[in-house]
C-alpha cells in the first residue's frame, strides 16, 4: 500500500508527527492512526490538518478510494 498523503507531506516538508499534531491541535497518535489508515478523521479534523499543511494537502487525500464498508 502506498504511503498516506499526510505521511508523504510530512516527509517532504521535514515535519515530525508531533509537529504536525501540534499544528493541527491533535495528538501524535491520531496522526499515526490516520497515516496507517486505521482512523478516518472527522471533517473538523481534516480542516485543521489542511490548515496546518498550509493547504498543500487536499480534502480528498483523506477519502479512502476503493474501500467498501
C-alpha positions as CSV (number, residue, x, y, z in Angstrom):
1,X,0.0,0.0,0.0
2,X,1.2,3.5,-0.8
3,X,2.1,6.0,1.8
4,X,-0.7,8.1,3.0
5,X,-0.6,11.7,1.5
6,X,-0.2,13.1,5.0
7,X,2.9,10.9,5.6
8,X,4.3,12.0,2.2
9,X,3.7,15.6,3.0
10,X,5.4,15.3,6.4
11,X,8.4,13.6,4.9
12,X,8.7,16.2,2.1
13,X,8.4,19.1,4.5
14,X,10.5,17.6,7.3
15,X,7.7,17.8,9.8
16,X,7.5,15.2,12.6
17,X,4.3,13.6,13.6
18,X,4.5,15.5,16.9
19,X,5.0,18.8,15.0
20,X,2.0,18.1,12.7
21,X,-0.1,17.2,15.7
22,X,0.7,20.4,17.4
23,X,-0.1,22.4,14.3
24,X,-3.4,20.6,13.8
25,X,-4.3,20.6,17.5
26,X,-4.5,16.8,17.8
27,X,-2.3,14.0,19.2
28,X,0.7,12.3,17.6
29,X,-1.2,9.0,17.9
30,X,-4.1,10.4,15.9
31,X,-1.7,11.5,13.1
32,X,-0.2,8.0,13.1
33,X,-3.6,6.3,13.0
34,X,-4.6,8.5,10.1
35,X,-1.4,7.7,8.2
36,X,-1.8,3.9,8.9
37,X,-5.4,4.2,7.7
38,X,-6.9,2.9,10.9
39,X,-8.7,6.1,11.6
40,X,-10.9,8.1,9.3
41,X,-10.7,11.6,10.5
42,X,-13.7,13.8,11.1
43,X,-14.3,16.7,8.7
44,X,-13.4,19.1,11.5
45,X,-10.0,17.3,12.0
46,X,-9.4,17.2,8.2
47,X,-9.9,21.0,8.1
48,X,-7.4,21.5,10.9
49,X,-4.9,19.3,9.1
50,X,-5.4,21.2,5.8
51,X,-4.8,24.5,7.5
52,X,-1.7,23.0,9.3
53,X,-0.3,22.0,5.9
54,X,-0.8,25.5,4.5
55,X,-3.4,24.0,2.1
56,X,-0.8,21.8,0.5
57,X,-2.9,18.7,1.2
58,X,-6.5,18.3,-0.2
59,X,-9.6,17.1,1.5
60,X,-9.9,14.1,-0.9
61,X,-6.5,12.9,0.4
62,X,-8.4,11.7,3.4
63,X,-11.0,9.8,1.5
64,X,-10.2,6.1,1.1
65,X,-10.8,5.2,-2.5
66,X,-11.8,1.7,-3.4
67,X,-12.6,0.6,0.1
68,X,-16.0,-0.9,1.0
69,X,-17.6,-0.7,4.4
